[in-house]
Amino acid sequence: MTTMLQEPRALATPRAPASPAPTADDVRRGELAAFLRSRRERVSPEQAGLPRGPRRRTPGLRREEVAHLAAVGVTWYTWLEQARDIKVSPQVLDAVARALQLDRSERSHLFALANAVDPMPETDCPGVSADLRMMLEQLEPFPAVIQNSRYDLLAYNRTYSALMCDLDKLPREERNCMWLAFTNAEVRATLCDQEETTRAMAARFRASMAEHLGEPAWERFLAKLLAASPEFRMMWARHEVAPVASPRVRGHRHPAVGELRFNFTSLWTGPHPGGRLLTLTPADEVTRERLERLDALTRSVPPRGA
């Protein structure tokens, strides 16, 4: 009886477990590490007030020199450049920013990557040129404002401030259309169709938020608004969206001149989604006449801006 010999079956090679996909925090820490290395290599020892010394092969500063200038541990700073998952306080980031001689834009980028709040936020209005401010003034008596995609009020003319409330008296962090519409009683009182207006604003904000998911400044603002306004929480839960620049007519109520109705026009001042010039033009002759009266009432007040 002939026995058939069978070839042994090849043993299956065990597959290595797949590496988990990097999380948003992994990506952010990697970007932070790369940014720090690039800024460190840009600063020469002479610029930092340090001796160059012999046999320097590192372009720019060494890690230990940055740690010395920022008064932080060398190991800690090394871990930061290695994208390790470590805690970073705003005070230490401030010291690192100074050691690396970061400009305002770079400093803001550093704090955004570190998911931290800058203890010394920018005081100047970003992205609002002198020409744009002149345009705001020349548009009077039409209310006009420069907003960013998060609805922060970056600059505005006298009529816009008179229409809303005394914006100059508000803290800078409260000069935001979403925040004012949902939390400021004086501004809410000016909205003729309050529920319809705030619902549309929440829908447009959700459409804008889709392009900024995971960004610390947007996430912090959303959390702050959700905590402050039950009305916003209810509207946010509906997941409604609307085009950011959709044409619309909105009514405002002013205690001195009465009801006004406006057409809203948005003009992007740079690449979308960047700053935009929002102009409110009269929707009827009654509004035009009342707007001129409002402008006359504000003429004794110096021009304003955020």
C-alpha positions as CSV (number, residue, x, y, z in Angstrom):
1,M,0.0,0.0,0.0
2,T,1.5,3.3,-1.1
3,T,1.5,6.1,1.3
4,M,1.1,9.5,-0.2
5,L,3.3,12.1,1.5
6,Q,1.8,15.5,1.9
7,E,3.8,18.6,2.1
8,P,3.6,20.3,5.5
9,R,1.4,23.3,5.6
10,A,3.1,26.6,5.8
11,L,2.7,28.1,9.2
12,A,0.9,31.4,9.0
13,T,3.2,34.3,9.9
14,P,1.6,36.1,12.9
15,R,0.7,39.6,12.0
16,A,2.1,42.3,14.1
17,P,-0.6,44.3,15.9
18,A,-1.5,47.4,14.0
19,S,-0.3,50.6,15.4
20,P,-3.1,52.7,16.7
21,A,-3.9,55.7,14.6
22,P,-2.5,58.9,16.0
23,T,-5.0,60.9,18.0
24,A,-5.6,64.6,17.7
25,D,-3.4,65.1,20.8
26,D,-0.6,63.1,19.2
27,V,-0.7,65.2,16.1
28,R,-0.8,68.4,18.2
29,R,2.2,67.4,20.3
30,G,4.1,66.5,17.2
31,E,3.4,69.8,15.6
32,L,4.4,71.6,18.9
33,A,7.7,69.6,19.0
34,A,8.5,70.4,15.3
35,F,7.7,74.1,15.8
36,L,9.9,74.4,18.9
37,R,12.8,72.8,17.1
38,S,12.5,75.1,14.1
39,R,12.3,78.2,16.3
40,R,15.3,77.1,18.4
41,E,17.4,76.5,15.4
42,R,16.6,80.0,14.1
43,V,18.0,81.9,17.2
44,S,21.8,82.3,17.3
45,P,23.7,82.3,20.6
46,E,24.7,85.9,19.9
47,Q,21.0,86.9,19.6
48,A,20.3,85.2,22.9
49,G,23.3,86.9,24.6
50,L,25.3,83.6,25.0
51,P,28.8,82.8,23.9
52,R,29.1,80.7,20.8
53,G,31.9,78.5,22.1
54,P,34.0,75.9,20.2
55,R,32.7,72.9,18.2
56,R,29.1,74.1,17.9
57,R,27.4,71.8,15.4
58,T,23.8,72.6,16.3
59,P,22.3,75.4,14.2
60,G,21.0,78.0,16.5
61,L,20.6,77.3,20.2
62,R,21.0,73.9,22.0
63,R,18.2,72.5,24.0
64,E,20.1,73.0,27.3
65,E,20.5,76.7,26.3
66,V,16.8,77.2,25.8
67,A,16.1,75.5,29.1
68,H,18.6,77.8,30.8
69,L,17.2,80.9,29.2
70,A,13.6,79.8,30.2
71,A,14.6,78.6,33.7
72,V,13.2,75.2,33.1
73,G,14.6,71.7,33.4
74,V,16.7,70.4,30.5
75,T,14.9,67.0,30.7
76,W,11.5,68.6,30.7
77,Y,12.3,70.8,27.6
78,T,13.8,67.8,25.8
79,W,10.6,65.8,26.4
80,L,8.6,68.7,25.0
81,E,10.7,68.6,21.8
82,Q,10.2,64.8,21.7
83,A,6.4,65.2,21.7
84,R,6.1,63.5,25.1
85,D,2.7,63.7,26.9
86,I,3.7,66.1,29.6
87,K,1.9,68.9,31.4
88,V,2.8,72.4,30.3
89,S,1.7,75.5,32.3
90,P,1.1,78.9,30.6
91,Q,3.8,80.5,32.7
92,V,6.4,78.0,31.4
93,L,5.2,78.5,27.9
94,D,5.6,82.2,28.4
95,A,9.2,81.7,29.5
96,V,9.9,79.5,26.5
97,A,8.3,82.0,24.1
98,R,10.6,84.7,25.5
99,A,13.7,82.5,25.3
100,L,13.0,81.7,21.6
101,Q,12.2,85.4,20.9
102,L,8.8,84.5,19.3
103,D,6.8,87.3,17.7
104,R,3.1,87.8,18.4
105,S,1.9,85.4,15.7
106,E,4.4,82.7,16.7
107,R,3.5,83.1,20.4
108,S,-0.2,82.6,19.6
109,H,0.6,79.5,17.6
110,L,2.7,78.1,20.4
111,F,-0.1,78.5,22.9
112,A,-2.7,77.1,20.5
113,L,-0.5,74.0,19.9
114,A,0.0,73.5,23.6
115,N,-3.8,73.8,24.2
116,A,-3.1,76.6,26.8
117,V,-4.5,80.0,27.4
118,D,-2.0,82.8,26.9
119,P,-1.6,84.8,30.2
120,M,-0.6,87.8,28.1
121,P,-3.1,87.8,25.2
122,E,-2.7,90.0,22.2
123,T,-4.0,93.6,22.8
124,D,-3.9,94.8,19.2
125,C,-6.7,93.8,16.8
126,P,-5.3,91.1,14.5
127,G,-5.9,91.5,10.8
128,V,-7.6,94.9,10.9
129,S,-5.6,97.4,8.8
130,A,-5.8,101.1,8.9
131,D,-7.5,101.0,5.5
132,L,-10.2,98.7,6.8
133,R,-10.8,101.0,9.8
134,M,-11.1,103.9,7.4
135,M,-13.7,102.0,5.4
136,L,-15.7,101.3,8.6
137,E,-15.8,105.1,9.4
138,Q,-16.7,106.0,5.8
139,L,-19.6,103.6,5.8
140,E,-21.4,105.5,8.6
141,P,-24.3,106.0,9.1
142,F,-24.5,102.4,8.0
143,P,-23.5,100.0,10.9
144,A,-20.5,98.0,9.9
145,V,-18.1,95.6,11.7
146,I,-15.1,93.4,11.0
147,Q,-15.6,89.8,12.4
148,N,-13.5,86.7,12.2
149,S,-15.0,83.3,11.5
150,R,-15.7,82.8,15.2
151,Y,-17.8,86.0,15.3
152,D,-15.4,87.9,17.4
153,L,-15.8,91.7,16.9
154,L,-12.4,92.8,15.7
155,A,-13.3,96.4,14.8
156,Y,-16.6,98.3,14.3
157,N,-17.8,101.8,13.6
158,R,-19.7,104.2,15.8
159,T,-23.2,103.3,14.4
160,Y,-22.7,99.6,15.0
161,S,-21.7,100.1,18.6
162,A,-24.7,102.4,19.1
163,L,-27.0,99.8,17.6
164,M,-25.8,97.0,19.8
165,C,-24.6,98.4,23.1
166,D,-21.6,100.3,24.4
167,L,-19.1,97.8,23.1
168,D,-16.1,99.7,24.3
169,K,-17.2,99.1,27.9
170,L,-17.2,95.4,27.5
171,P,-14.2,93.1,28.2
172,R,-12.5,92.1,25.0
173,E,-13.4,88.5,25.5
174,E,-17.2,89.4,25.5
175,R,-17.0,91.3,22.2
176,N,-18.4,88.3,20.2
177,C,-21.8,88.3,18.4
178,M,-22.7,84.8,19.6
179,W,-21.8,85.6,23.2
180,L,-23.8,88.9,23.1
181,A,-26.8,87.4,21.4
182,F,-27.1,84.6,24.0
183,T,-25.9,86.2,27.3
184,N,-26.1,90.0,27.1
185,A,-29.6,91.3,28.2
186,E,-29.1,94.7,26.6
187,V,-28.2,93.2,23.2
188,R,-30.9,90.6,23.3
189,A,-33.5,93.3,23.9
190,T,-32.5,94.9,20.6
191,L,-33.4,91.7,18.6
192,C,-37.0,92.0,17.2
193,D,-37.2,88.3,16.3
194,Q,-35.1,87.0,19.2
195,E,-35.7,83.3,18.9
196,E,-35.5,83.2,15.1
197,T,-32.4,85.3,15.1
198,T,-30.5,83.3,17.8
199,R,-31.5,80.0,16.2
200,A,-30.1,81.1,12.8
201,M,-26.9,82.3,14.5
202,A,-26.4,79.0,16.3
203,A,-26.9,77.2,12.9
204,R,-24.3,79.4,11.2
205,F,-21.9,79.0,14.1
206,R,-22.2,75.2,13.8
207,A,-21.4,75.4,10.1
208,S,-18.3,77.5,10.9
209,M,-17.3,75.2,13.7
210,A,-17.0,72.2,11.3
211,E,-13.8,73.8,9.9
212,H,-12.2,74.3,13.3
213,L,-12.9,71.1,15.2
214,G,-10.2,70.3,17.7
215,E,-8.9,73.9,17.7
216,P,-8.4,74.9,21.4
217,A,-9.7,78.5,21.1
218,W,-12.9,77.3,19.4
219,E,-13.4,74.4,21.8
220,R,-13.0,76.7,24.8
221,F,-15.4,79.2,23.4
222,L,-18.0,76.5,22.6
223,A,-17.7,75.1,26.2
224,K,-18.0,78.6,27.7
225,L,-21.2,79.3,25.6
226,L,-22.8,75.9,26.4
227,A,-22.2,76.5,30.2
228,A,-23.5,80.1,30.1
229,S,-26.7,79.7,28.0
230,P,-29.4,77.0,28.4
231,E,-31.0,78.5,25.2
232,F,-27.8,77.9,23.3
233,R,-27.5,74.4,24.7
234,M,-31.0,73.5,23.4
235,M,-30.3,75.0,20.0
236,W,-26.9,73.4,19.7
237,A,-28.4,70.0,20.4
238,R,-30.6,70.3,17.3
239,H,-27.5,70.1,15.0
240,E,-29.0,72.6,12.6
241,V,-26.7,74.3,10.1
242,A,-27.0,77.3,7.8
243,P,-24.7,79.0,5.3
244,V,-22.4,81.5,7.0
245,A,-23.0,84.3,4.5
246,S,-26.7,83.6,3.7
247,P,-28.7,86.7,2.8
248,R,-31.1,87.8,5.4
249,V,-33.1,90.7,6.8
250,R,-33.1,91.3,10.5
251,G,-34.9,93.7,12.7
252,H,-33.4,95.7,15.6
253,R,-35.0,97.7,18.3
254,H,-33.3,100.9,19.5
255,P,-34.6,102.7,22.6
256,A,-33.9,106.2,21.0
257,V,-35.1,105.8,17.4
258,G,-37.4,102.7,17.4
259,E,-37.4,99.7,15.2
260,L,-35.0,99.3,12.3
261,R,-34.8,96.7,9.6
262,F,-31.5,95.8,7.9
263,N,-30.2,93.8,5.0
264,F,-26.9,92.1,5.9
265,T,-24.0,91.9,3.5
266,S,-20.8,90.0,4.1
267,L,-17.6,90.7,2.2
268,W,-14.5,88.5,2.9
269,T,-11.4,90.6,3.6
270,G,-9.0,87.7,3.0
271,P,-9.0,83.9,2.4
272,H,-12.1,82.2,3.6
273,P,-12.6,81.5,6.4
274,G,-10.9,84.6,7.6
275,G,-12.1,88.1,8.6
276,R,-15.2,89.6,6.9
277,L,-16.7,93.0,6.6
278,L,-20.4,92.8,7.7
279,T,-22.5,95.8,6.6
280,L,-26.0,96.6,7.7
281,T,-27.9,98.6,5.1
282,P,-31.5,99.9,5.5
283,A,-34.2,97.6,4.2
284,D,-36.7,100.5,3.9
285,E,-36.9,104.3,3.9
286,V,-38.2,104.4,7.5
287,T,-35.1,102.6,8.7
288,R,-32.9,105.0,6.6
289,E,-34.4,108.0,8.3
290,R,-34.1,106.5,11.7
291,L,-30.6,105.5,11.1
292,E,-29.7,109.1,10.2
293,R,-31.2,110.2,13.5
294,L,-29.2,107.5,15.4
295,D,-26.0,108.7,13.6
296,A,-26.7,112.3,14.6
297,L,-27.1,111.2,18.3
298,T,-23.7,109.5,18.2
299,R,-21.8,112.3,16.5
300,S,-20.6,113.8,19.8
301,V,-18.8,110.5,20.6
302,P,-15.3,109.9,19.2
303,P,-14.9,107.1,16.6
304,R,-14.6,103.7,18.2
305,G,-13.0,100.3,17.5
306,A,-12.4,97.0,19.2
